[in-house]
Amino acid sequence: MTQTEVQPTVSAHAHHAPPERKWWHYFTFNTDHKVIAIQYLVTSFIFYLIGGVMASAMRTELATPNSDFVSPETYNNLLTLHGTIMIFLWIIPAGAGLANFLIPLMIGARDMAFPKMNALAFWMIPPAGIMLALSLLVDAPQAGWTSYPPLSLMTGKVGEGIWIFSLLISGTSSILGALNFLVTLLKMRVPSMGLNSMPLFCWSMLATSALVLIGTPVLAGALILLAFDLLAGTAFFNPSGGGDPIVYQHMFWFYSHPAVYIMVLPLFGAISEILPVHARKPIFGYRAIAYSSLAIAFLGLIVWAHHMFTSGTPAWLRMFFMITTMVIAVPTGIKVFSWLGTLWGGKIALNSAMLFAVGFIAVFVIGGISGVMVAAVPFDIHVHDTYFIVAHLHYVLFGGSVFGIYAALYHWFPKMTGRMMNEPLGITHFILTFIGMNLTFMPMHVLGLQGMNRRVALYDPQFTTLNQVCTVGAYLLAISTVPFLFNAIWSWSKGRKAGDNPWKALTFEWLTTSPPAIENFEVLPVLTWGPYDYGVEHLSEGEEPPLTSPELQPNTSVAS
Amino acid sequence: MLAGILLTLVSIWYGQNHGLMPVEASDDAALVDGLFNSMMTVGTGIFLLVWGVIIISLIRFRRRAGDETDGPPIEGNIPLEIVWTAIPAVIVLVIGVYSFDVYNALGGFDPEAADQPDVVQVAMLPGEEMATPLIDSAIQKPMSAHHHHMALGVGADPETMGNAPDLTVKVMGLQYAWIFTYPESGVVSGELHIPNEKDVKLIIQAQDVLHAFWLPQFRLKQDAIPKQDAELRFTPKRIGEYPIVCAELCGPYHGAMASKLYVESQEDFDRWLQAQMPTPSSSEQPVATTLPENRSAAELLAVHAEQIGVDSTVLEQLHSQHDSQGSGVISLQSNLDRAEPITEYLPST
């Protein structure tokens, strides 16, 4: 790993009294990346709870084969909003929140490249989300989060219109955020940090941002055309006017498959940060993990039609997308095996952050295996649009992204708030989540294989038992958030003081105070060791991190 | 070593004995299951490997109390990394080739698939309010030229490619029913009857929104797309009654959109077909699930709802709620209106 030896230049440097961060700053148009990060994380978690309540309502309905808890229309409203909220208002913004907090700190910058644009990107999320959630009170969309025409053109203009505009706003937010991350990563690293000595989270955000910038405009195009079909009566996608609904599917999935990687890559990065710290061992295969993120991003752009194997997709196209989809298992496998290599032989601390990180690998690998299965066209023809897919996608997005977000929250909570979270509550949270998740989603594999289609409010009574198991699991998942919520709120004000570096980690964010001062670093840090050099001898002087004054840095911090 | 052998044996055993798939009602289904079993074997192996390493690590390499030191500074191992890149690459390559082979054997590459058959087509002409049966070939030709140049679905397997199927049935998906038309006899039915061991070709069409025609026991599925015909061609090998499922969200009652497939002996099939044919003398004999104008939507749905255990009164109630919401009326009622012309090409009684 790259090491840069630099003579510490002493900084005897006048301090101006640092301005204080007040609680009400979090409710304003603030341009501090750390404030924005907390805004993203708290807002997205609220939407997670809303989406979770919807999921619980759906599982309650599905406890019996008949339609008895909510009407089938309401059920379709719920499934549409659940999917849309969890993707566009929980996982994607939560990833943006983590990136906002970590990128400047990890690369030794004082803020993002475009702070005002950063704040603007965040403030687009609440209106988009509130509009979408409140649509339930007027006329909610009910064509699924995929919103395929012609159904989406026939189920109510108001709800569908709200859905389209909500997504356009949150998509724009996502583009602005990605632009900011990309420029920050490429232009604002401390001079001593080359690309190959960036923490792996930065690599994964580089790949994520590229995907957002390439994919999201295509979704916006599809949504705008759909809005014309819906509101102006054009027929881009409407077959009754000569349009082609399959074109919408292509445009939609051109974004929405990469969106899976947009949702999971930041957490791949977070896991790569968390594992070495709590296993006290360098990450295994830094470059392989870093470059596999780029490989996943590239391949992620050429697999979208695997969502359309049973749709209007001709044979040769099915084969092409089958091969590209399967190949993506290779870089993903590299990551999983490298993480296992990191664990092996380490000194693993079994705290909440580590449990969620290891849980992430354990459940994500199940989603990966079923992912290769559904890539195989003959098998996918059987399971497409069934509960097997519901199981697969939740293993990837819940087992992957949500476990990853929890791991990241437990790991960086001390840095964000200056206080430790309660460990027994965290471990309880993990156990409930792990059991609840597998109980909810594992039986869905069987349901799908046996013949249960997805997105149904009514189903064949032969599937009742397994559905009830899923429902119990879903309730357990709902309960599992209680210890977390309590823990987070209580620890934020009453938790044990964390100190600057409670985990004895080596990346830059742990060199500053907890929570970091408004401009992050009193003096900008200089890279003297790799981000994961655990167990490496030269760390004995680590108590006193070498620092240089920012004024002198560009000229004097010359790498040896 | 012992663990490796055990892992392999468990994977192979589970891959063959998972019992997760429904009955195989055709040879094609057996092919798909063979592929699934192989993937299940490999998948079980990877699962056991990863979970095994995790569990061993958490036990063996957990931090002991009071130990504040770091682990060994191992930053990688190039030969090992090459191995765990190469093995998955080989695995997906093999699965890819195997899948390609199965897909070919199913008939996925039949270039004839979805070619316009010489049967009556129902579709809406642009600009017309009502669907019109397009018997006039002059009208039909340009439409097919526009919409059917791509082969969609699963066609004949390589051996029977080019042969005419023994039976062709047109499948029309509409909110929330499947309508089956037997072009040779003119029979229209709400359930699908096919003779056993015969090469059957289904032409999948949609009237209103996207649907997907799924036969779980045959491992076959194809989306029904308005104005874009698709095809499923297969040979049933097992007499019995099978569910037909709609597998593409098509509206609130998507879950109720189901029907039955009956695979029967040739004699039983002929008898059924005969019984469905309205004879000129007995005009009151109803054709199964035709759509007379005086039946309410709920009555129509009740037939299908019953099969999945939904009380028809509940359904009626839901349906009236649905109507009262105004905009929702379009989806159900207008489609029933559009469906009416189907009755027009029954032999006039």
Interface residues (C-beta under 8 A of the other chain):
Chain A: M1 P65 N66 S67 D68 S71 P72 E73 Y75 N76 D139 Q142 A143 G144 T146 Y148 P150 L151 M154 T155 G156 K157 P239 S240 G241 G242 P245 I246 A279 R280 K281 P282 I283 F284 G285 Y286 R287 A288 T310 S311 G312 T313 P314 A315 R318 M319 M322 I323 M326 V327 A329 V330 G333 I334 V336 F337 S338 L340 G341 L343 W344 G345 G346 K347 I348 A349 L350 V358 I361 A362 V365 I366 I369 S370 V372 M373 A376 V377 P378 F379 I381 H382 H384 D385 T386 H445 V446 L449 Q450 G451 N453 R454 R455 V456 A457 L458 Y459 D460 P461 Y532 D533 Y534 G535 V536
Chain B: L20 M21 P22 L31 V32 L35 F36 M39 M40 G43 I46 F47 V50 W51 V53 I54 S57 L58 F61 R62 R63 R64 D67 T69 D70 G71 P72 P73 I74 E75 G76 N77 L80 E81 W84 T85 P88 A89 I91 V92 I95 G96 Y98 S99 F100 V102 Y103 L106 G108 F109 A113 M124 P126 M150 A151 L152 V154 D208 V209 L210 A212 W214 P216 Q217 R219 L220 K221 Q222 D223 I225 P226 K227 Q228 A230 P243 V245 C246 A247 E248 L249 C250 G251 P252 Y253 H254 G255 A256 A258 A305 I308 G309 V310 D311 V314 L318 Q321 H322 Q325 S327 G328 I330 S331
